[in-house]
Amino acid sequence: VLVDDLLIDAPPDSMLALALHPNIDIRIYNPRLNVGTSKLKKIGNVATGLRTVNQRMHDKTALFDGQAGITGGRNMADEYFDYNHEYNFRDRDMLVLGPVVAEMQASFQRFWDSTQAVPVEKLLAKQMRGMTPERAGQVYAGLHAYAAKEENFAPEVRLALENLPAKFERLAQGIVWDEVRFLCDLPGKNSARRRFDGGGRTTAALVAELKKAKKSVTIQSPYLVMPKGALELFRDLVRRGVEVRIVTNSLASTDNLQAFSGYYKQRSAILKSGVKVFEFKPDPAIKKELIERYPKLEKQAPVFAIHAKSMVIDGETLFVGTFNFDPRSANLNTEVGVLLRNQALAQQVEQNIIRDMSPENSWSAADNADRFASPEKRRKMKMWKALPLEPFL
């Protein structure tokens, strides 16, 4: 298991007990702010290497016996699997089979072998000395007890696990066979000498695809902060008669006010460029379709938000991955995704995205949808707007 350091929220004992298992290895990518780092060390790391601490591994891949791989926007948390009673994400993944899995495996191995990936037992060496087999057994028992509680591990989850064989069979019937290209960045993304600019392999590949557009570009991204040169690229597409449509989160649905503040500053210019922007509602009409167990949720329904990162070009080229349309994905975070030219699949995803843009599910960005957000959220967003955060968004 390789995980980025920044947002890890697991107790050290849990990670160490798992790492003690003979079949489990855990490494932490770029551990400068969280795992095993003292407050004094954190301050020093930020003061001496702001760009380095901001370079995060945003990759999301799951690989199985070298035969199958999954990539997309989904993180490992309740809200990405429709089990959070307060906030749930609309996400998208791609399951791939065949030779492309070897490319995904090679990318993972590059990160695993890089100097930025550090074994968790090395980062927590002091605590590891106290992680005896007896202590590990206690941790395992605690994790089991937690999972045994219905409020932590709903019966529907257990039922879903039991029904996996039938789901796999249905999934196999819908597989589309075609050539797939795996896009990925290298560990470290780009030279630190470029500060907060510099792009990356995934960025370059997506820009090249966008420049080929002849009729339409349809994008779904949770955050929309145009990196350097992006707005000019979209203006050029619109001038050439290409219809550009983007659906992103509204102020009412977003989970990232910092990113929304960057979009807020650019929104007028984006709309003036001719790009059509739609902002996803926190309570879309399709919410009951998004979550099968919606009726079983608490009376106060959760907020829904977009987390899928997808692009369809000319109804023929499809990208699904981890790339947000913002400077952080373009220049700082390592990203991955799959690119394929398959009209049937591309149009299926495009229709799904267009449905999210419909009036019952999204507001037009030109209609001042910010007014539907809470006063508290509007106030906080304006505070973030006052800060020069664009390179980090």
NORLIN-V848672 format. One record per backbone hydrogen bond with DSSP energy under -0.5 kcal/mol. CO is the residue of the C=O (numbers start at 1). NH is the residue of the N-H. If there is no record, write none. Layout:
BEGIN
CO_NH ; CO_NH
END
This chain:
BEGIN
1_3 ; 1_27 ; 3_29 ; 5_8 ; 11_14 ; 11_15 ; 12_16 ; 13_17 ; 14_18 ; 15_19 ; 16_20 ; 17_21 ; 18_21 ; 21_24 ; 26_120 ; 27_3 ; 28_118 ; 29_5 ; 30_32 ; 34_37 ; 36_38 ; 38_42 ; 39_43 ; 40_44 ; 41_45 ; 42_46 ; 43_47 ; 44_48 ; 45_49 ; 49_53 ; 50_54 ; 51_55 ; 52_55 ; 54_56 ; 56_58 ; 56_334 ; 60_72 ; 62_70 ; 63_65 ; 64_67 ; 64_68 ; 67_98 ; 68_64 ; 69_96 ; 70_62 ; 71_94 ; 75_77 ; 77_80 ; 78_81 ; 78_83 ; 79_89 ; 86_303 ; 88_305 ; 89_91 ; 90_307 ; 90_308 ; 92_73 ; 94_71 ; 94_96 ; 96_69 ; 98_101 ; 99_102 ; 99_103 ; 100_104 ; 101_105 ; 102_106 ; 103_107 ; 104_108 ; 105_109 ; 106_110 ; 107_111 ; 108_112 ; 109_113 ; 110_114 ; 111_114 ; 114_117 ; 116_30 ; 116_118 ; 118_28 ; 119_122 ; 119_123 ; 120_124 ; 122_125 ; 124_128 ; 125_129 ; 126_130 ; 127_130 ; 128_131 ; 130_132 ; 132_136 ; 133_137 ; 134_138 ; 135_139 ; 136_140 ; 137_141 ; 138_142 ; 139_143 ; 140_144 ; 141_145 ; 142_146 ; 143_147 ; 144_148 ; 145_149 ; 146_149 ; 149_152 ; 149_153 ; 154_157 ; 154_158 ; 155_159 ; 156_160 ; 157_161 ; 158_162 ; 159_163 ; 161_164 ; 163_167 ; 164_168 ; 165_169 ; 166_170 ; 167_171 ; 168_172 ; 169_173 ; 170_174 ; 171_174 ; 172_175 ; 176_178 ; 179_341 ; 181_183 ; 181_339 ; 183_337 ; 186_189 ; 188_190 ; 191_194 ; 192_195 ; 194_197 ; 200_204 ; 201_205 ; 202_206 ; 203_207 ; 204_208 ; 205_209 ; 206_210 ; 207_211 ; 208_212 ; 209_212 ; 210_213 ; 215_243 ; 216_314 ; 217_245 ; 218_312 ; 219_247 ; 220_310 ; 222_249 ; 223_325 ; 227_230 ; 227_231 ; 229_233 ; 230_234 ; 231_235 ; 232_236 ; 233_237 ; 234_238 ; 235_239 ; 236_240 ; 237_242 ; 238_241 ; 242_244 ; 243_217 ; 243_245 ; 244_276 ; 245_219 ; 246_278 ; 247_221 ; 248_280 ; 250_254 ; 256_260 ; 257_261 ; 258_262 ; 259_263 ; 260_264 ; 261_265 ; 262_266 ; 263_267 ; 266_270 ; 267_271 ; 268_272 ; 269_273 ; 270_275 ; 271_274 ; 275_277 ; 276_246 ; 277_365 ; 278_248 ; 278_280 ; 279_363 ; 280_250 ; 281_284 ; 282_304 ; 284_287 ; 285_288 ; 286_289 ; 286_290 ; 287_291 ; 290_292 ; 291_294 ; 293_296 ; 294_297 ; 299_301 ; 303_88 ; 305_90 ; 308_310 ; 309_321 ; 310_220 ; 311_319 ; 312_218 ; 312_314 ; 313_316 ; 313_317 ; 316_342 ; 317_313 ; 318_340 ; 319_311 ; 320_338 ; 322_324 ; 324_326 ; 325_225 ; 326_330 ; 327_331 ; 327_332 ; 328_332 ; 328_333 ; 334_58 ; 335_185 ; 336_322 ; 337_183 ; 338_320 ; 339_181 ; 340_318 ; 340_342 ; 342_346 ; 343_347 ; 344_348 ; 345_349 ; 346_350 ; 347_351 ; 348_352 ; 349_353 ; 350_354 ; 351_355 ; 352_356 ; 353_357 ; 354_357 ; 354_358 ; 355_358 ; 358_361 ; 358_362 ; 360_285 ; 361_281 ; 363_279 ; 364_367 ; 365_368 ; 368_371 ; 369_372 ; 370_373 ; 374_378 ; 375_379 ; 376_380 ; 377_381 ; 378_382 ; 379_383 ; 380_384 ; 381_385 ; 382_386 ; 383_386 ; 384_387 ; 387_389 ; 389_392 ; 389_393 ; 390_393
END
